[in-house]
Amino acid sequence: MSGADLSTSQEIEKEWLVRAQSGDDEAFAWIVEAYQRPVFNLCYRMLGNAGDAEDAAQETFIRAYNAISRYDLSRKFSTWLLTIASNFCIDQIRRKKLPTFSYDSLPVPDIKDDSPWMESKLVNQENEEVLSGLMDMLKPKDRSAVVLHYWFDHSYEEIAEALSLSVSAVKSRLHRARQELASAWLSQQQVESQIFEKAPARERKSYETSI
């Protein structure tokens, strides 16, 4: 999309948002249609279940509809909407799990987040699916930070605003999440390698032929 096209698209979106804020349900329906896929995708990445993701996406739009009059038009709308989705999913995850130790009260080091590990694992669909399966091990806010940063290209500042964290805390969470995911990834690869080595020669040959 060219710069001119993007500018036009943003102007059209702002027009619909202004109309939605004035109570125009048709305008809000346009917003739902435009954003239903990214909202569902975020909820699915967070919750790992299509049914739960559909319910979460629906609740996101209900909350957005109820709060649209308070939306600040100077803010990026996608960030505002995905913040609602992310926070709802965090609440859902916490309700399903036992309380865990929180790092939020500890000092946060300012960590440079320049590791290429995550990006390298998102190169192909197979890796992405494996990585998504490992997301359950992360704390809710860490998972949200990973999804917003690596799948939705949110900046540290946008994530900090969405999760009510400092920028350094976001960097720290992403750093810790990458370490946990990398460790789990390597452990899984080692287990698969051991299973492969123990498999009969005929099965190993068949597997090698298939890839």
MITORLO-212095 format. One line per 4 residues: number of its first residue (from 0); their letters; for each residue x, y, z of N, C-alpha, C, O. Coordinates in steps of 0.2 Angstrom, whole numbers. Each point is the difference from the previous one (the first is absolute). Layout:
NUM) a) X/Y/Z/X/Y/Z/X/Y/Z/X/Y/Z; ...
***
This chain:
0) msga) 4/-6/0/-4/6/0/4/6/0/5/1/4; -6/4/-8/4/6/-1/-2/5/6/-5/-1/3; 10/6/-2/-2/5/5/-6/3/-1/-4/2/5; 2/0/-11/-6/3/-2/-6/-4/2/-5/2/3
4) dlst) 5/-9/-5/-5/-4/2/-1/-1/7/-6/-1/3; 12/0/1/-1/0/7/-3/6/3/-4/-1/5; 6/7/-7/-3/6/2/-7/0/-1/-4/2/5; 1/-4/-11/-7/0/-1/-3/-5/4/-6/1/3
8) sqei) 9/-7/-2/-3/-5/4/-1/2/7/-5/-1/3; 10/5/0/0/2/7/-6/6/0/-3/0/5; 2/4/-10/-5/5/0/-7/-3/0/-4/2/4; 3/-8/-8/-6/-3/0/-2/-3/7/-5/0/2
12) ekew) 11/-3/1/-1/-3/6/-2/5/5/-5/-1/4; 8/6/-4/-2/6/5/-7/2/-1/-3/1/5; 1/-1/-11/-7/3/-1/-5/-5/3/-5/2/3; 6/-9/-4/-4/-5/3/0/0/7/-5/-1/4
16) lvra) 11/2/-1/1/1/7/-4/6/3/-4/-1/6; 4/6/-9/-4/6/2/-7/-1/0/-4/1/5; 2/-5/-10/-7/-1/-1/-2/-5/5/-6/0/3; 10/-5/-1/-1/-5/5/-1/3/7/-4/-2/4
20) qsgd) 8/7/-3/0/4/6/-7/4/1/-2/1/6; -1/0/-11/-6/4/0/-6/-5/0/-6/3/0; 7/-9/1/-5/-5/0/-2/-3/-6/-6/-4/0; 10/4/-5/-2/-3/-7/2/-7/1/6/-2/-1
24) deaf) -11/-3/1/1/-7/1/3/-3/-7/4/-5/0; -6/8/-5/3/-2/-7/7/1/0/4/-4/-3; -1/10/5/7/1/1/4/-5/4/5/-2/-2; -8/1/8/3/-5/4/0/-7/-3/5/-4/1
28) awiv) -10/2/-5/0/-6/-4/6/0/-5/3/-6/-1; -2/11/-2/6/1/-4/6/-2/3/5/-3/-2; -4/6/8/6/-1/4/1/-7/2/5/-3/0; -11/0/2/1/-8/2/2/-4/-6/4/-4/0
32) eayq) -7/6/-6/2/-4/-6/8/1/-2/3/-4/-2; -1/10/3/7/2/-1/5/-3/4/5/-2/-2; -7/1/9/5/-2/5/-2/-7/3/4/-3/4; -9/-1/-7/-2/-6/3/6/-5/-1/1/-4/5
36) rpvf) 2/4/-10/6/-5/-1/6/1/5/2/-5/3; 0/11/-3/6/1/4/-2/-1/8/4/-3/4; -10/5/-2/-2/-1/7/-1/-8/1/3/-2/5; -6/-1/-9/0/-8/1/7/-3/0/1/-4/4
40) nlcy) 3/6/-9/7/-3/0/4/2/7/3/-5/2; -4/11/0/3/1/7/-3/-4/5/4/-3/4; -10/2/-3/-4/-4/5/2/-7/-1/1/-4/5; 0/1/-11/2/-7/-1/7/-1/2/1/-5/3
44) rmlg) 4/10/-4/6/-1/2/1/0/7/4/-3/3; -8/7/1/0/1/7/-3/-6/3/2/-3/5; -8/0/-8/-4/-5/4/1/-7/-3/-1/-5/4; 3/5/-10/2/-7/-3/-6/-4/-2/1/-6/-1
48) nagd) -7/9/1/-6/-4/-1/-4/4/-5/-2/6/2; -1/-9/-7/-4/4/-5/-6/2/3/-3/6/0; -1/-10/4/-6/2/3/1/5/5/-4/5/1; 9/-5/4/1/5/5/2/6/-4/-2/6/2
52) aeda) 6/-6/-7/2/6/-4/-6/3/-3/0/7/0; -5/-10/-3/-6/3/-2/-4/3/5/-2/6/-1; 2/-9/7/-4/3/5/4/7/3/-3/5/1; 9/-6/-1/4/6/2/0/6/-5/0/6/2
56) aqet) 0/-8/-8/-1/5/-5/-6/4/0/-1/6/-1; -5/-10/2/-6/3/1/-1/4/6/-2/6/-1; 5/-8/6/0/4/6/4/7/-1/-1/5/3; 7/-6/-7/4/6/-1/-4/5/-4/0/6/2
60) fira) -4/-8/-7/-4/5/-3/-6/3/4/-2/6/-1; 0/-10/5/-6/2/5/3/6/4/-3/5/1; 9/-7/2/3/5/4/3/7/-4/-1/5/3; 3/-6/-9/2/5/-4/-6/4/-2/0/7/1
64) ynai) -6/-10/-2/-6/4/-2/-2/4/6/-2/6/0; 2/-9/6/-2/4/6/5/6/2/-2/4/4; 8/-5/-6/5/5/2/2/5/-6/4/4/1; -7/-5/-7/2/4/-6/-1/7/1/4/4/-3
68) sryd) -8/-2/7/-1/8/1/5/3/4/2/6/-1; 2/-11/4/6/3/4/6/-1/-3/6/2/2; -6/-5/-8/6/-1/-4/3/6/-2/-3/5/-3; 10/-4/4/3/6/-2/3/0/-8/4/-5/-1
72) lsrk) -7/9/-3/1/-1/-7/8/2/-2/2/-2/-5; 1/4/10/7/1/-1/5/-6/0/5/0/-2; -8/-5/6/3/-6/0/-1/-5/-6/-5/1/-3; 10/-5/2/-1/-5/-5/-5/-5/2/0/-3/5
76) fstw) -6/2/-9/-5/-4/2/1/-7/0/-2/-3/5; 6/0/-9/2/-7/1/3/-2/6/-1/-5/3; 6/10/0/3/-1/6/-5/0/6/0/-4/4; -5/9/-5/-5/0/5/-5/-6/1/-1/-3/5
80) llti) -1/1/-11/-4/-6/-1/4/-7/2/-3/-4/4; 9/3/-6/4/-6/2/1/1/7/2/-6/3; -1/11/0/1/1/7/-6/-3/4/1/-4/5; -7/6/-7/-6/-3/3/0/-8/-1/-1/-3/5
84) asnf) 3/1/-11/0/-7/-1/5/-4/5/-1/-5/3; 7/8/-3/5/-3/4/-1/0/7/1/-5/3; -4/10/0/-1/0/7/-6/-4/2/0/-3/5; -5/2/-10/-5/-5/2/3/-7/0/-2/-4/4
88) cidq) 6/2/-9/3/-6/0/4/-2/6/1/-5/2; 3/10/0/4/0/6/-4/-2/6/2/-5/4; -8/8/-3/-5/-2/5/-2/-7/-1/-1/-3/5; -1/1/-11/-2/-7/-1/5/-5/2/-2/-5/3
92) irrk) 8/6/-5/6/-4/2/1/-1/7/0/-5/3; 0/11/1/1/0/7/-6/-4/4/1/-3/5; -7/3/-8/-6/-3/3/1/-8/0/-3/-3/4; 6/1/-9/1/-7/-2/6/-3/4/0/-6/0
96) klpt) 4/10/3/7/-3/2/0/2/8/-3/5/2; 7/-9/1/2/2/7/4/6/0/4/1/-4; -4/3/10/4/5/1/8/-2/-1/2/-5/3; 2/10/-6/7/-2/-1/4/6/3/-3/6/1
100) fsyd) 9/-7/0/4/6/3/1/5/-5/1/-1/-6; -2/8/8/0/5/-4/7/4/0/3/1/5; 0/0/-11/6/4/0/-1/8/0/5/3/0; -11/-1/0/-2/7/-1/3/4/5/2/6/-1
104) slpv) -1/-8/7/3/4/6/7/0/0/3/4/4; 1/-8/-8/7/0/0/3/5/-5/-3/3/-4; 9/-1/6/4/5/-4/0/-2/-7/1/-6/-2; -2/10/-3/0/-2/-7/7/3/-4/1/6/0
108) pdik) 3/-11/-2/6/2/-4/-2/3/-7/-5/-2/-3; 9/7/1/-1/2/-7/4/-4/-5/5/1/-1; -9/-6/-2/3/-5/-4/-1/2/-7/-5/1/-2; 11/-2/-2/-1/2/-7/-3/-7/-4/3/-5/1
112) ddsp) -8/6/-4/-4/-5/-3/1/-1/-7/-3/2/-5; 9/-5/3/2/0/-7/2/-7/-2/3/-1/-5; -6/-4/9/1/-7/-2/-4/-2/-6/-6/2/-1; 9/-5/-4/-3/-2/-6/-4/-7/1/-3/-3/-5
116) wmes) 3/0/11/-2/-7/1/-8/0/-2/-1/-5/-4; -3/9/6/-7/-1/-1/-1/1/-8/-4/-4/-3; 7/9/0/-2/2/-7/2/-6/-4/-3/-2/-5; 9/-2/7/2/-6/-4/-5/-5/0/0/-4/-4
120) klvn) -3/3/10/-5/-5/1/-7/1/-4/-4/-4/0; 3/10/-2/-6/2/-3/0/0/-7/-4/3/-4; 10/-5/1/1/0/-7/-5/-4/-4/-2/2/-5; 0/-8/8/-4/-4/-4/-6/-2/4/0/0/6
124) qene) -6/-3/-9/-6/-1/4/1/-6/5/-3/0/5; 7/-5/-7/1/-5/5/3/2/6/-2/-2/6; 8/6/-6/3/3/6/-5/4/4/0/0/6; -4/4/-10/-5/4/4/-5/-4/4/-2/2/5
128) evls) 0/-7/-8/-5/-5/3/3/-3/7/-3/0/5; 9/-2/-6/4/-3/6/0/5/5/-1/-1/6; 4/7/-8/1/6/5/-7/2/3/0/1/6; -5/-1/-9/-7/2/3/-2/-6/5/-3/2/5
132) glmd) 5/-8/-6/-1/-5/5/4/1/6/-2/-3/5; 7/6/-5/4/1/6/-2/7/4/3/1/5; -8/2/-8/-1/7/3/-4/-1/7/0/4/4; -3/-10/-3/-4/-1/6/5/0/7/-2/2/5
136) mlkp) 8/-3/-6/5/0/5/1/7/3/3/1/5; -4/4/-9/1/7/2/-5/3/4/-6/-2/0; 8/7/5/-4/3/4/-5/5/-5/2/2/-5; -8/-1/7/-5/4/-4/3/6/-3/-1/1/-6
140) kdrs) 4/3/10/3/7/-3/6/-1/-4/0/3/-5; 4/-8/6/5/-2/-4/-2/-3/-7/2/2/-5; -7/-6/5/-3/-2/-6/-3/5/-4/1/0/-6; -5/5/9/-2/5/-3/5/5/-3/-1/2/-6
144) avvl) 6/-1/9/6/4/-3/3/-3/-6/1/3/-5; 0/-10/6/3/-4/-6/-5/1/-6/2/1/-6; -8/-2/7/-5/0/-6/0/7/-3/0/1/-6; -1/4/10/0/7/-2/6/2/-4/0/4/-5
148) hywf) 6/-6/8/6/2/-3/2/-4/-7/1/3/-5; -2/-10/6/3/-4/-6/-5/-1/-5/1/-2/-6; -8/2/8/-5/-2/-5/-4/7/-3/-2/0/-5; 2/5/9/-3/6/-2/4/6/0/-2/6/-1
152) dhsy) 9/-7/2/5/5/-2/-1/6/5/1/6/-2; -4/-7/8/-1/6/4/7/2/3/4/-4/1; -3/11/0/6/2/3/0/-1/7/-5/-2/3; 11/3/0/1/-1/8/-5/5/3/-3/-2/5
156) eeia) 3/8/-8/-4/5/3/-8/-1/0/-3/1/5; 1/-4/-11/-7/-2/-1/-2/-6/5/-5/0/3; 10/-5/-2/-1/-5/4/-1/2/8/-4/-2/4; 9/7/-3/0/2/7/-6/4/2/-3/-1/5
160) eals) 0/5/-10/-7/3/1/-5/-5/1/-5/1/4; 5/-6/-9/-5/-5/1/-1/-4/6/-5/-2/3; 11/0/0/1/-4/6/1/3/6/1/-3/5; -1/10/-5/1/4/6/7/-1/3/1/-2/6
164) lsvs) 4/1/-10/7/-1/2/5/5/-3/-2/4/-4; 8/-4/7/5/5/-2/3/-3/-6/-1/-6/-1; 4/10/-4/4/-3/-6/5/-5/2/1/-5/-3; 3/6/9/5/-4/2/-3/-7/2/3/-5/0
168) avks) -9/6/3/-3/-7/3/-3/-4/-6/1/-6/0; -3/10/-6/-2/-4/-6/6/-4/-3/0/-5/-1; 6/9/1/6/-3/-3/2/-6/5/2/-5/-3; -2/6/9/1/-6/5/-4/-6/-1/2/-6/0
172) rlhr) -9/7/-1/-4/-5/-1/1/-4/-7/0/-6/0; 1/10/-5/2/-3/-6/6/-4/0/1/-6/-3; 4/9/6/7/-4/1/-2/-7/4/3/-5/-2; -6/6/8/-2/-6/3/-4/-5/-4/2/-6/1
176) arqe) -7/8/-4/-4/-4/-4/4/-4/-6/-1/-6/-1; 5/10/-2/5/-3/-5/4/-6/3/1/-5/-3; 2/6/9/4/-5/3/-4/-6/2/2/-5/-2; -8/6/4/-4/-6/2/-3/-3/-6/1/-7/0
180) lasa) -2/10/-5/-3/-3/-6/6/-4/-4/-1/-5/-3; 7/8/3/6/-3/-3/2/-6/4/1/-5/-4; -2/5/10/2/-6/4/-5/-6/-1/2/-5/-1; -8/7/1/-6/-5/-2/1/-2/-7/-1/-6/-1
184) wlsq) 3/10/-3/1/-2/-7/5/-5/-1/-1/-6/-3; 7/7/6/6/-4/0/-2/-7/3/2/-5/-2; -5/5/8/-2/-6/3/-5/-4/-4/1/-6/0; -6/9/-3/-4/-4/-5/4/-3/-6/-2/-6/-1
188) qqve) 6/10/-1/4/-3/-6/4/-6/2/1/-5/-4; 2/6/10/4/-6/3/-4/-6/1/2/-6/-2; -8/7/5/-5/-6/1/-2/-3/-7/1/-6/-1; -2/10/-4/-2/-3/-7/6/-3/-3/-1/-5/-3
192) sqif) 7/7/4/6/-3/-2/1/-7/3/2/-4/-3; -3/4/10/1/-6/3/-5/-6/-2/1/-5/-1; -7/8/0/-6/-5/-3/2/-2/-7/-1/-6/-1; 4/10/-3/2/-2/-7/5/-5/0/0/-4/-4
196) ekap) 5/5/9/6/-4/0/-2/-7/2/3/-5/-2; -8/4/7/-3/-6/2/-4/-3/-5/-2/-6/1; -1/9/-6/-5/-3/-4/4/-5/-5/6/0/-1; -10/-5/-1/3/-5/-4/3/3/-7/-3/5/-2
200) arer) 8/-8/-1/3/3/-6/-5/1/-5/0/5/-4; -5/-9/3/-5/1/-5/-4/6/1/-1/4/-5; -1/-3/11/-4/6/2/4/7/-2/-2/5/-2; 9/-6/4/4/6/-1/1/2/-7/0/5/-2
204) ksye) 1/-11/-2/1/1/-7/-7/3/-3/1/5/-5; -6/-7/7/-7/3/-2/0/7/2/-3/4/-4; 5/-2/10/-1/7/2/5/4/-4/-2/6/-2; 8/-8/1/5/4/-4/-3/1/-7/1/5/-3
208) tsi) -4/-10/0/-2/0/-7/-6/5/0/-1/4/-5; -3/-3/10/-6/4/0/2/8/1/-3/4/-2; 9/-3/4/2/7/1/6/2/-5/2/5/0
***
